[in-house]
């Protein structure tokens, strides 16, 4: 096969590093933005926070004044002379002829929400377990095994890892030899810790542990233990008739048993501090206030940090520019400084662009769903897809998606993730297009108002929605019900 050369022309679309940086920043929620900025400040000494005013001069590019030509440098400069330069010469107070390239401006003044939002200070779940473990006075070997067991408890307080796997983990990772029998013995001791139910391997065991703590109450508690021991599957599926026949109990006794069981906590570890893996508080990215019928949108001021180019780095460039002898080593130092300043400038630009994108996206959503933000009524929401907001903001659909999936807005009716406001459309009998969110709200209301002794089936819910003018199929009703986390009619039945 003969080799040949040719000239080809192709058009490619590639993202610049700055565009990639912006897309990553868009996905960062307000709660994590401070940490992201802290990382950038640690990595780039040319970026800093400050309080000085911004002047217009040189704001576009703080380094372009110092563009140099190759022949400006004395390539024969003395090495000793360069190494003897006092660094203090580069960090003295400079003139006012070079402006800060800063983040904050008149559009983002200091606000009350810039204050640190308090977080809960409490003992985490893992720490609570280890504190109780310390009261058992175990030897060093058993202490290591028990700590491994506690380390395998999930966020809900369950031990879902196989015992044999824990044996292997201890052997291969910590060189600690143990047996399944020893681990089971320690698991039983951990199951006596608070809150009741921790260390269980499944829901059935979790509920039984809690009931065993109250065995002295007798009566319905003992019967509840029998139900969960012998008829757990029937109980979860609400096959109450089979339970009544098997235990020969009345409706009143069954109601009391159910009352005892539903009081139990199926997630004993879920309400304690956190294991370090759970979500923290939701910090709103936007605030919408209804001021006499006029909606006012503000961006959480945490999204507008006060960033600027380091004054010391700018002074280094100015001192170099005033100097007469410029050798190769100095050029390398200056190029390094300029690179850091450019990187800081790009980051500040990306943060500014992030603010603009967030505000324009949220403003478009607010105007599109104006009736909802005024009334708080979900039935007032209009069908809205990503494309609708993309067209109004002249942004890409993928950009809108990044904003909607990770941001929250606080209203007088509560806090909502932005993707809450997006929904498909459904056509009514009159030909009007309504939001599927509206249909789900009506479906939720119908289920909330039903008789729990005779809950509405999906077929009946479909009929009721059709009577209200919503052209909808039964399978669609079932899908919406599942999205609302509502079980089927049989599991909603109560005595």
BELPE-V955864 format. One line per field, one symbol per residue. ss: DSSP state (A for helix, B for strand, O for the rest). psi: psi as a letter, one per 40 degrees, with the letter a starting at -180 (. if undefined). burial: # if it has 9 or more other C-alpha atoms within 8 Angstrom, else .. A space follows every 10 residues. Layout:
ss: ???
psi: ???
burial: ???
This chain:
ss: OOOOOOOOOO OOOOOOAAAA AAAAAAAOOA AAAAAAAAAA AAAOOOBBBO OOOOOOOOOO OOOAAAOOOA AAOBOOOOAA AAAOOOAAAA OOOOOOOOOO OBOOOOOOOO OAAAOOOOOO OOOOAAAAAA AAAAAAOOOA AAAAAAAAAA AOBOOOOOBO OOAAAAAAAA AAAOOOOOOA AAAAAAAAAA OOOOOOOOOO OOAAAAAAAA AAOOAAAOOA AAAAAAAAAA OAAAAAOOOA AAAAAAAOOO AAAAAAAAAA AAOOOOOOOO OOOOOOOOOO OOOOOBBBBB BOOBBBBBBO AAAOOOBBBO AAAAAAAAAA AAOOOOBAAA AAAAAAAAAA AAAAAAAAAA AAAAAAAAAA AAAAAAAAOA AAAAAOOAAA OOOBOAAAAA AAAOOOAAAA AAAAAAOBBB BOOBBBBAAA AOBOBBBBOO OOBBBAAAAA AAAAAAAAAO OOOOOOOAAA AAAAAAAOOB OOOAAAAAAA AAAOOOOOAA AAOOO
psi: hiiiiihihi hihihidddd ddddddehid dedddddddd dddheehiii eiihidhedd heeddfhiid eehheeihdd ddeehhddde eihaieehii gidiadegii ideeihhiih hihidddddd dddeeefiid dddddddddd eehadeeige iidddddddd dddefhhaid dddddddddd eeiiiheiei eidddddddd dddfdedabd dddddddddd fdddddefgd ddddddefii dddddddddd deeihegded ehcieeeiia ihhhdihhhh gfehhhhihh edegigiihh dddddddddd ddidhgaddd dddddddddd dddddddddd dddddddddd ddddddddfd ddeddehdee hihhiddddd ddefiidddd ddddeeiihh ieeahiided ehiiihhide eihiiddddd ddddddddei hedgihiddd dddddddeeh giiddddddd dddefhiidd eehi.
burial: .......... .......#.# ###.###### ..##.....# #..#####.. ...#...##. .##....... ..##..#... .#......## #......### ####...... ..##...... ...###.### .##....... ..#.###### .######### ..#..##.## #....#.#.# ..##.###.# #.#..##### ##.####### #..##....# #########. ##.##..##. ..##...... ..######.# #......### ..###..... ...####### ....#.#.## ########## .######### .....###.# #..#..##.# ########.# #####..### ######..#. ####...### #.####..## ..#.#.#.## ########## #...####.. ########.. ..######## ####.##..# .#..##.#.. ##..##..## ##.#..##.# ##....#.## .##..
